[in-house]
């Protein structure tokens, strides 16, 4: 329970929240109100369950406020053979000046195939939609951690955009140095960026220095930094 002052519109604020475990049914509730007729509340329930090797965790929530009522649904699924799935849908979430948003749908799926992580992501908001397919793998020779990812993305960069983006990301990490490289093709432009950083340790502490290079549509930039 919290009581305080509304720094935006003045007046007093009151907030309370609680959570209960009711025989594996998890219940959470929260509310906030002010003496200016603004209020918001949220109640959600989650019921984790297991079916063999499949772990499921669905959540249903209800939102209310001075502007209306909305809700959402989330589902998390995890299975070593089937992969990982996350699904969510938010509807009519602008219920109060304390709780506002836009309807949205999101879906993520990933699966490890022979040490390579395959993933798909979908996002749909009121003014934008994006889809992404990515392949990611790690390579760990002696003393070096490296990660490589490649993918394609449709939309998501600007509202209404439907262009495709192709990209490749690579990063390397040693004991006291890190390096990364990114290449992307978007809207007829090739974007390249690289970064290298090295750490130095002595009796006074740790110092870092590095350099970042970018090339976008024939324009180059160089940044040298230290801390």
C-alpha distance (Angstrom), angle and dihedral (degrees) to the residues before:
residue distance angle dihedral
X1 . . .
X2 3.81 . .
X3 3.81 130.8 .
X4 3.79 124.4 -172.7
X5 3.78 148.6 125.0
X6 3.80 128.2 -65.2
X7 3.80 104.9 -121.4
X8 3.85 92.9 -169.0
X9 3.79 104.1 50.9
X10 3.79 103.5 5.6
X11 3.75 126.7 -119.2
X12 3.76 130.5 87.9
X13 3.81 129.8 -48.8
X14 3.77 128.8 -153.9
X15 3.79 125.0 -170.2
X16 3.80 132.2 178.6
X17 3.81 135.0 173.0
X18 3.78 137.7 175.9
X19 3.80 139.6 179.0
X20 3.81 131.1 -160.2
X21 3.79 136.6 -174.4
X22 3.82 106.4 -142.7
X23 3.82 104.0 -175.5
X24 3.82 95.0 -51.0
X25 3.81 92.0 -36.3
X26 3.78 105.4 113.1
X27 3.81 115.4 -152.5
X28 3.81 124.4 -170.3
X29 3.79 127.3 179.4
X30 3.80 132.7 177.8
X31 3.78 137.0 170.4
X32 3.79 138.9 178.9
X33 3.80 128.3 -169.8
X34 3.78 139.6 173.6
X35 3.78 133.2 -160.7
X36 3.83 88.5 -111.3
X37 3.83 92.9 76.6
X38 3.80 93.0 -99.1
X39 3.79 117.9 129.7
X40 3.79 141.9 150.4
X41 3.78 135.6 -170.7
X42 3.78 136.7 -173.7
X43 3.80 130.3 -166.8
X44 3.80 122.9 179.1
X45 3.79 136.3 173.0
X46 3.80 128.3 -158.2
X47 3.80 128.2 -170.1
X48 3.83 113.4 -171.6
X49 3.79 114.4 -162.6
X50 3.80 140.6 171.7
X51 3.80 128.0 -138.5
X52 3.79 107.4 -175.8
X53 3.81 104.7 -60.7
X54 3.82 92.3 -15.3
X55 3.81 117.0 102.4
X56 3.81 116.6 -162.3
X57 3.79 128.0 -173.0
X58 3.84 115.2 178.1
X59 3.80 120.6 -178.8
X60 3.81 128.2 -168.8
X61 3.80 121.3 -169.4
X62 3.82 136.6 -175.4
X63 3.82 122.8 -155.3
X64 3.80 125.5 -163.3
X65 3.78 136.5 175.3
X66 3.78 145.7 140.5
X67 3.84 90.5 -68.2
X68 3.80 99.7 49.9
X69 3.80 145.7 -75.9
X70 3.80 131.3 -65.1
X71 3.75 141.1 156.4
X72 3.78 149.1 -167.4
X73 3.79 143.3 -143.2
X74 3.81 127.6 -148.8
X75 3.80 128.9 -174.7
X76 3.80 126.4 -173.3
X77 3.80 119.9 -172.3
X78 3.79 126.1 -176.9
X79 3.78 126.5 -179.7
X80 3.84 128.3 154.9
X81 3.82 91.1 -136.9
X82 3.81 103.3 32.6
X83 3.81 96.7 39.5
X84 3.79 132.8 -133.9
X85 3.81 125.1 -48.3
X86 3.81 130.0 -175.0
X87 3.80 121.1 -176.7
X88 3.80 128.6 175.0
X89 3.79 137.6 170.2
X90 3.82 126.0 -172.0
X91 3.80 119.8 -168.6
X92 3.83 130.4 -173.0
X93 3.80 93.9 -10.9
X94 3.83 97.3 162.4
X95 3.79 93.4 93.8
X96 3.80 101.1 135.1
X97 3.77 144.4 -0.6
X98 3.80 83.6 -103.9
X99 3.82 93.2 53.8
X100 3.80 120.9 29.8
X101 3.77 137.6 150.2
X102 3.80 144.8 125.4
X103 3.82 131.1 -90.2
X104 3.78 110.3 -88.6
X105 3.78 143.0 173.2
X106 3.80 125.2 -158.5
X107 3.78 132.7 179.7
X108 3.80 128.4 -179.1
X109 3.78 128.0 179.0
X110 3.79 129.6 175.8
X111 3.78 135.4 172.6
X112 3.79 133.9 -179.6
X113 3.80 111.5 -130.2
X114 3.79 115.5 -178.2
X115 3.80 93.3 -28.8
X116 3.83 92.8 -47.0
X117 3.80 117.9 111.4
X118 3.81 113.7 -139.4
X119 3.80 117.0 -167.3
X120 3.79 140.9 176.7
X121 3.81 125.5 -165.8
X122 3.79 129.2 -172.1
X123 3.82 125.9 -174.9
X124 3.79 127.3 179.5
X125 3.79 121.6 -179.2
X126 3.79 130.0 164.9
X127 3.82 93.9 -88.0
X128 3.79 105.3 20.1
X129 3.78 142.1 42.5
X130 3.78 128.9 -170.0
X131 3.79 138.9 178.8
X132 3.77 126.3 -168.2
X133 3.80 134.0 -173.3
X134 3.81 116.7 -170.6
X135 3.78 139.5 177.7
X136 3.81 117.7 -158.0
X137 3.76 132.8 178.8
X138 3.80 138.1 168.2
X139 3.79 127.6 -137.1
X140 3.78 118.9 -164.0
X141 3.79 114.8 -177.5
X142 3.78 119.0 168.6
X143 3.81 109.4 -47.3
X144 3.82 96.0 -12.6
X145 3.80 130.6 100.6
X146 3.80 113.4 -161.9
X147 3.78 130.8 173.6
X148 3.80 128.0 -169.4
X149 3.78 127.8 -171.7
X150 3.79 131.8 176.0
X151 3.75 129.9 179.9
X152 3.77 152.4 139.5
X153 3.80 126.9 -117.0
X154 3.79 129.5 -166.8
X155 3.80 118.0 -155.9
X156 3.78 125.5 -27.4
X157 3.80 98.2 109.7
X158 3.81 97.1 92.0
X159 3.83 134.2 0.0
X160 3.77 108.8 -79.1
X161 3.79 93.8 10.1
X162 3.81 116.5 145.9
X163 3.80 100.5 171.1
X164 3.77 121.9 124.4
X165 3.79 124.2 -119.0
X166 3.81 121.8 -157.3
X167 3.80 115.5 -165.0
X168 3.79 143.7 172.7
X169 3.82 123.1 -164.4
X170 3.80 125.1 -169.8
X171 3.79 129.2 177.7
X172 3.79 134.2 178.3
X173 3.80 128.0 -166.0
X174 3.78 127.8 -168.1
X175 3.79 128.7 175.1
X176 3.82 95.3 -79.2
X177 3.81 105.1 4.8
X178 3.79 138.0 62.3
X179 3.79 132.6 -167.2
X180 3.79 133.8 -177.1
X181 3.80 137.6 -178.4
X182 3.80 129.4 -166.4
X183 3.79 129.0 -172.7
X184 3.81 123.9 -179.2
X185 3.79 137.1 171.3
X186 3.80 113.6 -152.8
X187 3.79 131.7 159.8
X188 3.81 92.7 -14.0
X189 3.81 91.6 -51.2
X190 3.78 126.7 114.8
X191 3.79 113.9 -145.1
X192 3.81 120.6 -165.3
X193 3.79 127.3 179.1
X194 3.77 134.2 168.9
X195 3.77 135.3 -178.6
X196 3.79 134.3 -169.7
X197 3.82 126.4 -176.0
X198 3.79 132.7 176.3
X199 3.81 129.3 -169.0
X200 3.81 125.4 -146.2
X201 3.79 123.2 -162.5
X202 3.78 128.9 -163.7
X203 3.79 138.2 148.8
X204 3.82 90.6 -71.6
X205 3.80 96.5 54.6
X206 3.81 138.2 -95.5
X207 3.80 127.6 -33.4
X208 3.79 125.5 -169.7
X209 3.79 132.7 -161.5
X210 3.73 131.0 176.7
X211 3.78 149.9 153.4
X212 3.81 132.3 -132.3
X213 3.81 123.7 -161.7
X214 3.82 125.3 -169.1
X215 3.80 132.1 -176.9
X216 3.79 119.0 -175.2
X217 3.81 122.0 169.8
X218 3.80 93.1 -22.6
X219 3.82 94.5 -46.8
X220 3.82 117.2 118.5
X221 3.79 130.6 -157.2
X222 3.79 131.8 -177.6
X223 3.80 127.2 -164.1
X224 3.81 125.1 -175.1
X225 3.77 117.6 -170.6
X226 3.79 140.6 174.8
X227 3.76 138.2 179.9
